[in-house]
Amino acid sequence: MDFYAEELISHYEHPHNKGVISNSDSKFHEYNPTCGDDITIYLKIKNDIIEDVKFDGNGCSISIASASMLTDFVKGKKLSEIEKMDFKTLKELINIDPGPARLKCATLSLKTLKGAVFLYEHKPMDQNTKNM
Amino acid sequence: MVSKNDLSDGIESVRSDFPIFKRRINGKRFAYLDSASTSQKPKQVIKAISDYYVNYNSNIHRGIYNIAEKSTSMYISSKEHIAKYINANSYNEIIYTRNTTESINLVALTLGNEYVNKEDHILITDLEHHSNIVPWQLLAKRKSAAVDYIKLDESKEHLDINSIKEQLEKDPKIVAISHASNVLGTVNDVKEITREAHKHGSIVIVDGAQAVSHMSVDVRDINCDFYAFSSHKMFGPSGIGVLYGKEELLENMGPLYGGGDMIHTVTHDTYSWNSLPWKFEAGTPNIEGAIGLNAAIDYIEQIGIQRIAKHNMALTAYLLEHLSKIDDITVYGPKNVDNRRIGVVSFDIKGLHPHDVAQVFDSEGIAIRAGHHCAMPLITESLNRSALSRISFNVYNNYVEIDRALKAIKKAKKLFKVK
């Protein structure tokens, strides 16, 4: 079946960057109430560059695979680049068109990542180093 | 896999009444296994709605001309038909709303506001969908009252009888309970619960959204005070629902909306209400909806609700039997196919998210539901799952579609390498 490309299934079965960063600089949780998918993203940030990123949570193949591919993609990227990312970037990254029904599954990780970046940028500096 | 192509009593022929099944989805014959969400519509219903617009479109209760008299009489005969179908005393007890949700909210916002006070109890169950939870949560919040839940028994298939007794001891002002669960397929003994609740002085509202197209409903036999359901789950159009209420209760309730039709007289300073059922129907109603619903009940009666129930149960038994033979599948809800069950089967495949299951089904042209089925507390708190897959039947489904569903499950397991 076209929808479930081999690469997507492989990322779902063996997701990259899955886990927790205990001394993260920012952490954000998002939840998709229609299907119960939930994802938390942890960021290590240095000089406005994503040094390390991990995600944790549960979800369908589309949400987990897109989180896996997205976290691979953003490592080493500037925060300003993350802000510019949109659905189009994500679609190219995961290489499928999820269609309207699965749009929220596919974009959950990006939404979470943007939340983590936003939180980092809108917080007093002294809190950035705290373990959240 | 042994497959029967049709049912011995010939109900299979009704499938041709549903134009949508001529469609192909993803190159496959369209199989619709999501009737608990909404039913498909027979051509008789579609024609009745189209006939209204083509031949006698006009507002009701006002025009002194031929077609307005026709539309008014069609609207009223729809109510009369509903009253007869659920065995209400008269159509005075039949209020048209948008859907089950609005029917329940109407009770919560009128009688609920009058009747429930601080520290009172409202009793619902662990089996409810959001439309029979949230209106009561909102009411409880307005009144500083409490919402209590009748728990499921250990099997997680039926309500716990001890929990019913225990909760009724609090003398709840309102008991709101589903006739049949949209997740588990469980049919609750609403007659017995109503009898017990009345001993405690409770007002009982039954949510019949799932029940109406699966079993005969007799509101006077149940003796509930209110019964709510939607047209769209019983082959009728969406946008119209029903609230049945006992006449003496409705008489004493204030209206929810003000406007045309719900008034008797209006002056600059005063108003007086219209008689039942119009008191609760402000403004131009969903006329084509009422006409379509009338045609839907004609359709159900033409086949016979008992035959529909028998058909749905036969399909459910077949599905449950075959699901039990597949590894890594958990089926929720009653495993026995009897009168305590309707044709709704929720299941979970180990290692597979329901959205992925539904997507694989879709690739085979089969529509099923995946998610929390608008019953989050039941799924996440009582069953401890984040989402489930659900197959649900109605009169147009057949064994071939179940065989295709079982094949789709195998395909999904293979694709995601579930052993």
Interface residues (C-beta under 8 A of the other chain):
Chain A: M1 F3 Y4 I9 Y12 E13 P33 T34 C35 G36 D37 D38 N58 G59 C60 S61 I62 R102 C105
Chain B: H353 P354 H355 D356 Q359 V360 S363 A370 G371 H372 M376 I379 T380 R385 S386 A387 L415 F416 K417
